[in-house]
Structure formats: C-alpha cells, structure tokens
Amino acid sequence: MTSSTPATTTTAAPANRLETNGQGRTTIAASVVQKIAGIAAREVSGVYSMGSGASRAFGALRERIPGGGATGASNIAGVAVEVGEKQAAVDLDLVVEYGVAIADLASAVRRNVIGAVERMTGLEVIEVNISVNDIHLATEDDDRDEVPAPVPTGRVVE
C-alpha cells in the first residue's frame, strides 16, 4: 500500500485464516486489525494524534453528532489497512510532538504496531507505512484552553 493519505475506513474484505488443526475457520475483520494498529500507534510516547488535518476535523465534527461517535472502524482516524488471508499492510497518518526524533518515533511505532497486530491476530504484517502530517506545539494547547474575554456590547445589565 502506498497511499499518501490513509482513509479512516478499511480497504479490504475480512481476513480468513484456516486453522491448522482442521477444526474450523477463524475470520478476523479488517476493522479489528485497524483498531489494533491505531491503539498500538497511539501507545508510543511522542505520538500526539492520528489522521490528516481534514480527517481530524471531520472526526471532531462526527463526535458532536448523536450516534456519530459510536465505536467502530470509522472512528480510527489516520489508519488504513489491507488484510489478506495471512498478511496485513498498515498505513498510518501521525501528528507528532515537537522535539521528538521523527525517525526514531516512526521505528518505535512500526515495531509496536507490528508486534501488536501479529501477536493478537496471527497475521504477518508485511509493511507499516507512516506519514507524519503535522507537528504539535505545546503552545497550541495553551491557546485552546484560554477562554476569550467577552466582547462589550454597550448594554447595561441590571
């Protein structure tokens, strides 16, 4: 997968894996792999958030709509997966904290995602493509927390 901006939806049908002992079939939905990859990426220190600016804005808007913030694959902003019968590929869009060594962070995210997906699903992760789309500055949080002063209207309230 070499998409420049991962979508927030899965891009393949569920993975089907035949059990080696002949007792049945285990099916792992692509949305499950997507959730695992997203959670594993966010666990790494230095990852501020996930998704491109547009997907983060859309996600924030979706959460305000009743029923729009329900859990599901569509809530995993910045994660796209392709899942086959025995292999998976993951694309991630990240926003990183300012001052973090991006190459080291990408390696840590890649290791964590591969480890989590392979351990939990048994699928072989063939690639984890990472796009760093933004850097978060600590001052951005300070600006958002401030409440703007009321604008004088000229009216007297008694």
C-alpha positions in Angstrom: 0.0 0.0 0.0 1.5 3.3 -0.9 -1.5 5.7 -0.5 -0.3 9.2 0.6 -3.3 9.8 2.9 -4.8 6.8 4.6 -8.6 6.7 4.8 -10.4 6.0 8.0 -12.1 3.0 6.6 -10.9 -0.4 5.9 -9.8 -1.2 2.3 -10.2 -4.9 2.1 -12.6 -7.7 3.0 -12.2 -9.7 6.2 -9.2 -11.9 6.6 -10.0 -15.6 6.5 -7.5 -18.0 8.1 -7.9 -21.7 8.1 -7.0 -23.3 11.4 -4.1 -25.8 11.1 -5.9 -28.4 13.2 -8.8 -28.7 10.8 -11.4 -27.8 13.4 -12.8 -24.8 11.7 -12.1 -21.3 10.3 -11.3 -18.1 12.2 -12.2 -14.9 10.5 -10.7 -11.6 11.5 -12.4 -8.5 10.2 -10.2 -5.8 8.7 -11.8 -3.3 11.2 -10.3 -5.3 14.0 -6.8 -5.1 12.5 -7.4 -1.3 12.0 -8.3 -0.8 15.7 -5.4 -2.8 16.9 -3.0 -0.8 14.7 -4.5 2.5 15.8 -4.3 1.7 19.5 -0.7 0.4 19.2 0.4 3.5 17.4 -1.1 5.8 20.0 0.6 3.9 22.8 4.0 5.2 21.7 5.2 8.3 23.5 5.6 11.3 21.1 2.5 10.5 19.0 0.1 13.4 19.7 -2.8 12.3 17.5 -3.6 10.5 14.3 -5.1 11.5 11.0 -4.6 14.3 8.5 -6.0 17.7 9.4 -9.1 17.1 7.4 -9.8 13.7 8.9 -9.2 15.1 12.5 -11.6 17.9 11.8 -14.2 15.6 10.3 -13.8 13.2 13.3 -14.3 16.1 15.8 -17.5 17.1 13.9 -18.7 13.5 13.8 -18.3 13.1 17.6 -20.7 16.0 18.1 -23.5 14.3 16.1 -25.7 12.0 18.2 -24.7 8.4 17.3 -21.8 9.6 15.2 -19.2 8.9 17.9 -20.1 5.3 18.3 -17.2 2.9 18.3 -16.3 1.3 15.0 -13.7 1.3 12.3 -14.8 4.6 11.0 -13.5 6.2 14.2 -9.9 5.2 13.7 -8.7 8.3 12.0 -5.4 8.0 10.3 -5.4 4.2 10.0 -5.9 2.3 6.8 -5.4 -1.4 6.4 -5.3 -4.1 3.7 -5.9 -7.5 5.1 -5.4 -10.8 3.2 -5.7 -14.4 4.3 -2.4 -14.5 6.1 -0.9 -11.0 5.8 -1.8 -7.4 6.5 -0.4 -4.0 5.5 -1.0 -0.8 7.5 -0.8 2.9 6.6 -0.7 5.5 9.4 -1.0 9.3 9.4 0.6 10.8 12.5 0.8 14.1 14.3 3.9 14.1 16.5 5.0 16.2 19.5 7.5 18.9 18.7 11.1 17.9 19.6 10.7 14.2 19.1 13.1 12.5 16.8 10.7 11.5 14.0 12.8 8.7 12.5 13.2 7.1 16.0 9.5 7.6 16.7 8.5 6.0 13.3 10.6 3.0 14.1 9.1 2.6 17.6 5.5 3.0 16.2 6.3 0.5 13.4 7.7 -2.1 16.0 4.7 -1.6 18.3 2.1 -1.9 15.5 3.7 -5.0 14.0 4.1 -6.6 17.4 0.5 -6.0 18.5 -1.1 -7.0 15.2 0.9 -10.2 14.8 0.5 -11.2 18.4 -3.2 -10.6 18.6 -4.3 -11.8 15.1 -1.5 -14.2 13.9 -1.4 -12.3 10.6 2.0 -11.4 9.2 2.4 -7.6 8.9 4.3 -7.1 5.7 4.5 -3.3 5.9 3.7 -0.3 8.1 3.8 2.9 6.1 4.0 6.1 8.2 3.2 9.6 7.1 3.9 12.4 9.6 1.5 15.2 8.6 1.9 17.7 11.4 3.9 18.6 14.5 2.0 19.6 17.7 3.4 22.5 19.6 2.6 22.7 23.4 1.6 26.3 23.0 -1.3 25.2 20.7 -3.0 23.6 23.8 -2.5 26.8 25.8 -4.2 28.8 23.2 -7.2 26.4 23.1 -7.6 26.4 26.9 -7.9 30.2 27.2 -11.5 31.5 27.4 -11.8 34.6 25.3 -12.9 37.8 27.1 -16.5 38.8 26.5 -16.9 41.5 23.8 -18.5 44.6 25.3 -22.0 45.2 23.7 -22.6 48.7 25.2 -25.7 47.4 27.0 -26.1 47.7 30.7 -27.3 44.7 32.6 -29.1 45.3 35.8 
